[in-house]
Amino acid sequence: MDQEMLKNRPRTAVGQLTLTVGQDAGDLKGCDDKVLQAGVDYLHRLGGGILDILPGTYAMHNALYMRPNVTVRGAGQATILLKTPSVCTDLVFDSDWYEARVRLQDVSGFTPGGGIMLRAYKDDRLVNVVQATVTAIDGDVVALDKRLLKNFWVGDRATAATLFPVLTAQAGTCDVCVENLVLDGNWAQNDEINGNYAGAMFIQECDRFVFRHVTARNYHGDGFSFQVCDDIQFEHCRAENNESRGYHPGSGSQRPVFDACVATGNTQGIFFCWGVSDGLVNGCTCSQNHNFGISIGHRDTDNRIVASQIEGNGKVGILFREPNTEFRGGHRNEISDCVIRDNGSGAVGIGVDINGLTCNVIIRNNEIVDSGHGVQAIGVRIGAEVEDALIEENTFSGQVTEVEDLRTVFVG
């Protein structure tokens, strides 16, 4: 068909707006979470778009809540979303699940529009957690943007704190991109948060998020944490010096991808939680984490760790946690073409440690090395109950024991 004839086709594709936010320049001007949230919500009204955040440090009094089809893009290490210091106080009266107000012992540090986390305990175990936004403060009464849906009773040591992720999303939010910025948890001025409820980035029941060149650092908890989320991708991201896990692909998350990412200075580098399957760790570096470089456990199946460097971690390079039953094992995982080096400090370090009723693990074509520091004493340890471990074509160097097989018969 003549190209001139094609020019009369209807032009119906919707264009996307790029909205610029800056502290002294841009379409929107400000230096905290409110201006960033205003930009994200404005783009959401238009069906999506790009929020371009200019260089600067933005004080996060609340989390930035992402919206579908929105890209948030910074200027690299020059764009920092910094969590403000936290405070924590007791509730002075019981609050029931249907209420949307709480009475606090001390409201200092809580502000309208700011984030709030309510927590309650039974027998020293955290049982109830609600994250919300403060909408008003009247004396010692704090109003919230939603009902609690859980009980927070004085007898259960109920507390309120200005704790929240730096970046998050409501359940059901999908198709989001975050690029070229830093999420700083300001560890020194914040209390610890369990990674099942928050992190520098935390999402739950959200699909198809992409993170490119994003750093999550100094969070008093996890760096990147997500639960029941499918197809979450990390490209050239960094998790640095977080109190707990660098990356926490959480329960029921399918097909997570970590491509050319770094995890360093955390307690654990990448922690596969419950039921994480068909994931890929490709070309990553997990180094100098206090305990484990990578940890795999409860029904974490069919994942691949390839072409990655796992080195200098405090106890074990790659740990297969011990399941309670064979059904709950981390089966059919593959480690190939990796460098696993110098893991362990003080005690007996292990390159790869496979525990319990774990089946069909493949460890192939890796360099498993102690480079003369005498820390990684065992290259691969195979527990007594492990089945069908295939250990082949690996290069071992410098270990006291290359393969310690605790089974009666070696397979592989």
C-alpha positions in Angstrom: 0.0 0.0 0.0 1.2 3.5 -0.8 2.8 5.2 2.2 0.8 8.3 1.6 -2.4 6.3 1.9 -1.3 5.1 5.3 -1.1 8.6 6.7 -4.8 8.8 7.1 -4.9 6.1 9.8 -6.6 7.3 13.0 -4.0 8.4 15.6 -5.5 7.1 18.8 -2.5 6.2 21.0 -2.6 8.1 24.3 0.6 10.0 25.0 2.3 9.9 28.4 3.2 13.0 30.4 6.6 13.6 31.9 6.3 15.7 35.1 9.4 17.2 36.7 9.8 17.6 40.5 12.6 19.5 42.0 13.5 21.5 45.1 14.1 24.8 43.3 13.0 24.0 39.7 10.5 21.8 37.9 6.7 21.6 37.3 6.3 20.9 41.0 8.6 22.3 43.7 9.2 20.8 47.1 11.6 18.8 49.2 9.6 16.1 50.9 7.3 13.1 50.3 4.2 15.3 49.8 5.4 16.9 46.5 6.6 13.5 45.2 3.2 11.9 46.1 1.4 14.8 44.4 3.3 14.1 41.2 2.6 10.4 41.3 -1.1 10.9 41.9 -1.3 13.5 39.2 0.2 11.1 36.7 -2.2 8.3 37.9 -5.2 10.5 37.0 -3.9 10.7 33.5 -3.5 6.9 33.3 0.3 6.9 33.9 3.4 8.8 33.0 7.0 9.6 34.2 7.8 11.5 37.3 11.3 12.9 36.8 12.9 13.8 40.2 15.7 16.3 40.0 18.8 16.0 42.2 18.4 16.6 46.0 17.7 14.9 49.3 13.9 14.6 49.9 12.7 14.2 53.5 10.3 11.2 53.7 7.8 11.8 56.5 5.7 9.1 54.9 6.2 6.4 52.2 5.9 7.2 48.5 3.0 5.2 47.3 3.4 4.1 43.7 0.5 3.9 41.2 -0.1 1.7 38.2 1.7 2.6 34.9 3.8 5.2 36.6 7.6 5.5 36.3 9.6 7.3 39.0 13.0 8.3 37.7 15.7 10.1 39.6 19.2 11.5 38.7 21.1 8.5 40.1 23.0 8.9 43.3 22.1 12.6 43.4 18.4 11.8 44.1 18.0 10.6 47.6 14.7 9.7 49.3 15.7 9.9 53.0 13.6 8.5 55.8 13.1 11.0 58.6 13.9 10.0 62.3 11.4 7.7 64.0 9.6 8.0 67.3 7.7 5.4 69.2 5.1 5.7 72.0 2.5 3.6 73.8 -1.2 3.6 73.2 -3.0 4.7 76.4 -6.4 3.2 75.6 -7.5 0.1 73.7 -8.3 0.6 70.1 -10.6 -2.0 68.4 -10.5 -3.2 64.9 -13.4 -1.1 63.6 -11.9 2.2 64.9 -9.9 4.8 62.9 -8.4 6.8 65.9 -5.9 6.0 68.6 -4.9 7.7 71.8 -1.2 8.0 72.4 1.0 8.7 75.4 3.0 11.2 73.4 2.1 12.7 70.1 5.4 14.4 69.6 6.9 13.5 66.2 3.6 12.6 64.6 2.3 15.0 62.0 -0.8 15.1 59.7 0.2 13.4 56.4 2.9 11.5 58.1 3.3 7.7 58.2 2.4 5.7 61.3 2.8 2.0 62.2 0.8 0.3 64.9 2.1 -2.9 66.5 0.9 -5.3 69.1 2.5 -8.3 70.8 1.4 -11.5 72.5 4.1 -13.4 74.5 6.8 -11.2 73.0 5.6 -12.2 69.5 4.5 -9.5 67.0 0.9 -10.4 66.1 -0.7 -7.3 64.7 0.7 -4.6 62.4 -1.1 -1.8 60.6 0.5 0.9 58.4 -1.5 4.1 57.9 -1.3 7.8 57.4 -2.1 10.4 60.1 -4.9 12.7 59.0 -5.4 14.9 62.1 -4.2 15.3 65.7 -6.5 16.5 68.5 -4.8 16.5 71.8 -3.6 13.0 72.4 -5.9 11.5 69.8 -4.5 10.7 66.4 -6.9 10.2 63.4 -6.0 7.7 60.7 -6.9 7.5 57.0 -8.5 4.1 57.4 -10.0 1.7 60.0 -7.6 -0.5 61.9 -9.2 -3.9 61.0 -7.1 -5.3 63.9 -7.2 -4.9 67.7 -4.5 -2.8 69.4 -4.9 -3.2 73.1 -2.8 -1.8 75.9 -2.6 -5.3 77.4 -0.8 -6.4 74.2 1.8 -3.7 74.5 0.3 -1.7 71.6 2.6 1.0 70.3 2.5 3.6 67.5 5.7 4.6 65.6 6.6 6.8 62.7 7.9 3.7 60.8 7.2 3.0 57.2 8.9 2.0 53.9 10.5 4.7 51.9 8.7 3.4 48.8 5.7 1.2 48.8 2.3 0.5 47.0 -1.2 -0.5 47.9 -2.1 -4.2 47.3 -3.1 -4.7 43.6 -0.8 -2.0 42.2 0.9 -3.3 39.1 3.1 -2.2 36.2 5.4 0.2 37.9 9.0 1.3 37.1 11.5 2.9 39.5 14.9 4.1 38.2 18.0 5.9 39.1 17.6 6.9 42.7 18.6 6.1 46.3 16.3 4.9 49.1 18.0 5.7 52.4 16.6 4.3 55.6 18.6 6.5 57.9 19.3 3.5 60.2 21.0 5.5 63.0 17.8 7.5 63.6 15.2 4.8 63.2 13.9 1.8 65.1 14.0 -1.7 63.6 11.1 -3.0 61.5 10.5 -6.6 60.7 11.0 -7.2 57.0 7.6 -8.9 56.6 6.0 -5.5 57.1 8.4 -2.9 55.7 11.8 -2.2 54.1 13.4 0.6 52.2 11.1 -0.8 49.5 8.1 -2.9 50.5 5.3 -4.2 48.3 2.7 -6.9 48.8 0.3 -8.5 46.3 1.7 -6.3 43.5 2.9 -7.6 40.1 5.3 -6.5 37.4 7.5 -3.9 39.1 10.9 -3.1 37.5 13.7 -1.5 39.5 16.7 -0.2 37.6 19.8 1.4 39.1 18.1 1.8 42.5 20.0 1.7 45.7 18.4 0.6 49.0 20.7 1.4 51.9 21.0 2.0 55.7 17.5 0.7 56.4 16.9 -0.7 59.9 15.4 -3.8 58.4 15.3 -5.1 54.9 16.5 -3.3 51.8 14.1 -4.6 49.1 11.2 -6.7 50.4 8.2 -8.0 48.6 5.6 -10.7 49.3 3.1 -12.5 47.1 4.4 -10.5 44.1 5.0 -12.0 40.7 7.5 -10.9 38.0 9.5 -8.4 40.0 12.7 -7.4 38.3 15.8 -5.8 39.6 18.4 -4.6 37.1 21.8 -3.1 38.3 20.4 -2.4 41.8 22.3 -2.3 45.1 21.3 -3.3 48.6 23.9 -1.9 51.0 24.3 -2.0 54.8 20.8 -2.8 55.7 20.2 -4.3 59.1 18.6 -7.5 57.9 18.2 -8.8 54.3 19.4 -7.0 51.3 16.8 -8.5 48.9 13.8 -10.4 50.4 11.8 -12.2 47.7 8.9 -13.1 50.0 6.3 -15.7 50.4 4.6 -16.9 47.2 6.5 -14.7 44.8 7.0 -16.2 41.4 9.7 -15.5 38.8 11.7 -12.8 40.5 14.8 -11.7 38.5 18.0 -10.2 39.9 20.2 -9.1 37.0 23.7 -7.6 37.7 22.7 -6.6 41.3 24.8 -6.2 44.4 24.1 -7.1 48.0 26.8 -6.1 50.5 27.0 -5.3 54.2 23.6 -6.8 55.0 22.9 -9.6 57.4 21.9 -11.7 54.4 22.3 -10.8 50.8 19.4 -12.5 49.0 16.9 -14.3 51.2 14.4 -16.6 49.3 11.5 -16.8 51.7 8.5 -19.2 51.5 7.4 -20.6 48.1 9.5 -18.5 45.8 9.9 -20.3 42.5 11.3 -20.0 39.0 13.6 -17.1 40.1 16.9 -16.1 38.5 20.0 -14.6 40.1 22.2 -13.7 37.1 25.5 -11.9 37.2 25.1 -10.7 40.8 27.5 -10.1 43.6 26.7 -11.1 47.2 29.6 -10.1 49.3 30.6 -9.2 52.8 27.1 -9.9 54.2 27.3 -10.8 57.9 25.8 -14.3 57.8 24.8 -15.6 54.3 25.3 -14.5 50.8 22.1 -16.3 49.5 19.6 -18.3 51.6 17.1 -20.8 50.1 14.4 -22.6 52.1 10.8 -23.5 52.5 9.3 -24.5 49.1 11.7 -22.2 47.2 11.9 -24.4 44.1 13.2 -24.3 40.6 15.4 -21.2 41.0 18.7 -20.6 39.2 21.8 -18.8 40.5 24.2 -18.3 37.6 27.4 -16.4 36.7 27.4 -14.7 40.1 30.1 -14.0 42.8 29.3 -15.1 46.3 32.3 -14.1 48.4 33.4 -12.9 51.8 30.2 -13.6 53.6 30.4 -14.3 57.3 29.2 -17.9 57.6 28.0 -19.5 54.4 28.1 -18.5 50.7 24.8 -20.2 49.7 22.7 -21.8 52.4 19.9 -24.3 51.8 17.9 -24.1 55.0 16.7 -27.3 56.7 13.0 -28.0 55.9 10.7 -29.7 58.4 9.4 -32.1 55.8 10.4 -33.2 52.4 7.4 -31.4 50.9 8.7 -28.1 52.3 12.1 -28.4 50.9 13.9 -26.1 48.5 14.1 -28.6 45.6 15.3 -28.4 42.0 17.5 -25.4 42.4 20.7 -24.9 40.3 23.9 -23.1 41.0 26.1 -22.8 38.0 29.1 -20.8 36.6 29.5 -18.9 39.9 32.6 -18.0 41.9 32.0 -19.0 45.6 35.0 -17.7 47.5 36.3 -17.0 51.0 33.0 -17.4 52.9 33.3 -17.7 56.7 35.0 -15.8 59.4 36.2 -17.1 62.8 34.3 -20.4 62.6 34.3 -23.0 59.8 33.1 -21.3 56.7 31.2 -23.2 54.0 30.8 -22.3 50.3 27.5 -24.2 49.7 25.7 -25.8 52.6 22.7 -28.1 51.8 20.7 -29.2 54.7 17.8 -31.6 55.5 15.3 -33.2 53.2 16.4 -31.1 50.2 16.3 -32.8 46.8 17.6 -32.4 43.2 20.1 -29.6 43.8 22.5 -29.0 40.9 25.9 -27.5 41.6 27.7 -27.3 38.3 30.8 -25.6 36.8 31.5 -23.3 39.7 34.8 -22.0 41.1 34.7 -22.9 44.8 37.8 -21.3 46.4 39.5 -20.3 49.6 42.1 -17.9 48.3 44.5 -18.4 51.2 42.6 -16.7 54.0 41.7 -20.1 55.6 38.1 -19.1 56.2 36.1 -21.3 53.7 37.2 -24.6 55.0 34.5 -26.7 53.3 33.6 -26.2 49.7 30.3 -28.0 49.6 28.6 -29.8 52.5 25.8 -32.3 51.7 23.6 -33.1 54.7 22.7 -36.6 55.7 19.1 -36.4 54.4 19.8 -34.7 51.1 18.7 -36.6 48.0 19.9 -36.5 44.4 22.5 -33.7 44.7 24.5 -33.4 41.5 27.9 -31.9 42.1 29.8 -31.9 38.8 32.5 -30.1 36.8 33.3 -27.7 39.6 36.9 -26.4 40.3 37.9 -26.5 44.0 40.9 -24.7 45.4 42.4 -24.1 48.9 39.7 -25.7 51.0 40.5 -28.3 53.8 37.6 -30.3 52.5 36.2 -29.9 49.0 33.0 -31.9 49.4 31.9 -33.1 52.8 29.2 -35.7 52.2 27.3 -36.6 55.4 25.2 -39.3 53.6 26.2 -42.9 53.6 26.3 -43.0 49.8 27.6 -40.1 47.7 25.5 -39.2 44.7 27.1 -37.2 41.9 
